[in-house]
Amino acid sequence: MLLNPVKVIVIAAMLLASQAAFAHARWIVPSHTNLSGDEIHKIAVDFSISNDIFHPDMSFGSAGDPRSPQLVLNAPDGSRQAKLPFVDLLRKSAAGLTLTQSGTYRIGLEQPPVLLTFFKQANGERGRIFGGKGSPDLPQGATDLFTTRMHVRVETFVSRNQLNALVPQNQGLELGEGTHPNDLFTGEPVTWQLILDGKPVGADLDVTLIRGDSRYRNIRDVIRLKTDQEGRVSLSFDEPGLYLLESSLDSKSQAEGIDNERAALFVTLEVNPA
């Protein structure tokens, strides 16, 4: 079905607005990404929302707050710890984790999908609210309603003694098969496949990587990539350090009352000097 050109423009503007609404990066930074030894290891993790990569700005709150995400730890043996305790430090949230197994841990923040509804007010001005088309926060007389459901994945990986293959979560946008996220070195080839709900995303999905401490550089030094037909991206890193990988994918929703589904991905990665 062909869309009216005016409607296409309106929808595009709303999608851009939803991007702006979630323009701040979300990230988790572990104190260590690779550990070795027989003793039980403990690590600290900080997580925040900010434009300056890895410089905290807005906290995720504290565990138990109904507005806060869950801190989740997936262990190498496939076991899962959810609702782990963390504290609100005003500009960031923080937690301590104990790693007893050998292998790779997936550390993530999980939150139910968020609804954003965009609209035109009676005076012609555009606005948005958090909530669906039936929200009481919608102003009277609002028209051109457009609702996006946001699915956001924020995660990082820590390995103890050995690397093991990652088991896809098969929910939302995530890194699939490819180079292990704890085996990254400057000058070496890196390949990842991005998957959505367990399936390759296909071609031309934008993927960016930004090295940390961007506030100390005049330019952000963004690495911009596009997926190939199999959903893969390839690169090599010139500089060591912490990087934030970001990507998002929009698709038409099949759910009643929702127009657009947006899956977003934020992954913290450490690149080591060769």
N, C-alpha and C positions, 0 to 999 in steps of 0.2 A: 504494500500500500504506500503510495506516495504521500508525503506530508506537505502541507501548505508551507511555502518558503518562509512566511512570517513565523509560523509555529516552530519551524526548524531553528530560526534565529533565537526565539524565546527559550527553547529547550537548551540550546548551546550556552546561552547566557546563564541559565540556572545551574548547569553543570559547572561552569567556571566559578559561579558563586559558591557552590558546594566545595570546590577545591580550595577557595579562599577561606572558607569556614574551617577547614582542617589543614591550613597551610603550615602550621607549626609542626615541626618534626617531633616524633615521639621516639624515645630511645631508652635502652637499658645498658649500663656500663658495669661489667664485672671487674673486680679488683685483679683477677687473674683469668686468663683464657686457657692456659695449659699448666698442669701441675703433675708432679711425679713424686714417688716415694710411697712407703708402706703405711705411714701414719695417716689418720683421717684428716682431711683438709677442710678448712673453713674459709669461705670467701665472703666479701661484701659486695652488694650490688646497689647502685644508685640508678634511679629512673626519674625522668622529667620530661617536660614538653617545652621546647624552645626553638628559636630560629638559629641561634648560634650553636652549632653542633657540639654536643657534649658539655655545653656550659648551661647549668640548670637555670630555669626561669619559673616554670609553673609546676607545682607538685601534683602528683596523682592522688593525694590524700593519704589516708591511713587504712589499714586492714579493718574491715567491719563497717566502714562508711558505705552506705548503700549506693553512693555515687562513684565509689572507687572500683577499679578493676580488681580481679583476683591475681595474686602472684602464684604462678604454677611452675613446678619443677618436675620435668620428665626425666627419669633416671635411665642409665644404660640398659637395665634389664626390662624396660618397658613399664615399670611401675610409675605411678603419678601421685604427686603431692599437690593438693590444691588448697586455696585459702590460707597460704602461708602468711605469718605475721610480718608486717612492715609498718614503718612509722612515717609521719608527715613532718618534714623538716622545712616547711614553708616554701622554699624554692624547689625542693626535690623530695622524693620519697626514698627510703633506704631500708635494706634488710640484710641479715646475715644468713648464710646457707651452709649446711654441712654436707660434704660430699664423701660418701663411704665406699662407693663402688668404683671400679676401674671402667673407663669408657667415656662416652660423650653424654653430657647433660644438655637438655634443651630448657632454657629459662625464659618464661614468657609472661605477658600480661594478657588476661582474658577478660572480656567485657561483653555483655549482650549487645547486639546490633543497635545502632542509634539512628533514629528517624529525624530527618531535617525536611521541613516543608517550606517551600518558597512561594511567594504570592505577590499579587499586585493589589495595593490598597485603593480605596475609593478615590483618593486624590492622585492616583497614577504612580505613586512611589512604590518601589519594590522593597520587600522585607523578607525575613525568614524567622522561623521559630524551631525549637527542638520539639518534635512531636509529629503526629500524623495529621491527616486532613480533618479528623474529628476533634482535634485538640481545642480546649476552651481558650487557649492563648491566641487563636487566630482572631484578628480584628474583624468586626462586623463589616460585611460587604466585600470581603477579600475575594479576588477572582484569580484566574490563571494559576490554580494550585498545582504544585509539582513536588512530589515527595521522593526523596532519596533515602535508601537504607544503607548505612555505613557498617561494613564489617572490617575491623582493624586488627591486624596481627603485629605485635611488638615483641621481639625476641632476640636472644643471643645464645651462644653455645660455649660451654666450658668442658674441656676434656681432662681426665685424670689417668695418667699412666699409659693410655692407649686411645687410639681413635676407633670408633666403630661406626658402621653405616647408619645413617639417619633414617628413621622410620617416618614417612610422611604422615601428617595429621589428616590429610584429605578433607580439609575444611578451610575454605577461604584461599587467599593467595599466599604461596609459600615457595621456598627453595626446594626443588626436587633433586634429582640425581645430578652429580657433578663433583667438582673439587670439594673436599671436606672443608668446612668453614674454619676449622682450627689447624689447617695445614696450608696457610697462605704465606708466600715469601715474595719479596720484590724480584722482578725479572722473570718469574716463572709463569707459564700459561695457566689461566684459570677459566673454567667453564662451568656454568650452572644452567639448569633447566628450571624455568618457573612454571608452576602448576596451579591451577584453580580447581578446588574441590577434587583434587587427585588427578586432573587431566592437564596435559600441556596447554599453555595459553595460546599458542600460535604465533604468527608473525606480527612485528611492528609494535609490540608493547614497549613503552618507554621505561627504562631502568636507569637510575642515577646512583652514583656513589660519591660521597663527600668526605674528605679527610677531616678529622677533628681539629679543634682550635681554629675554626674558621674566623673567629672574631679577631685573630691576630694577623690576618692576611687581608690585603686590599682586594683580592679576588677570591671567590670561594673554591676555585679549582674543581669544578664539577666534572666528573666523568659521566658522559652521556652515552648510553647504549640502547640498541633496539633488538628485540628478540628475533630469531629467524623463524622459519616455518615450523620448527619443532619446539619453539618456545625457549631456545637456548641463547645465552649471551656468552661472549668470550672476551678476555682482556688479560693484560698483565699490569701489575702495579709498579710504578716508578719509585714511590716513596713509602717507607714503613709508617706504621701508626694505626690508630683506630679509625675505621670508616663506618659511615652509615649508609646502608643500601636502602633505597626507597623505590616503590613502584605502586601503581594503582590501576585498576581496571573497572570500567563501567560496562554494564549490560542491562538490557531491558528486563524489568521485573515481571514475573508471572504471578505475583501475589496481588490480591485485591487491595486497592487503595494505595499501592506503591508503584511509582513510575520507573524508578531506576535503582539498580543495585550497584554499590561501589565497594570493591574489595581493595584494601590498602595494606601494604607490607612495609615494615621498618625492621631491619636486621643490623645489629652491631657486629662488626668483624674486626679482628686484629690482623694486620699484615706485618710480618717479621722481616728484618733485614736479611738478605741472602747470606 
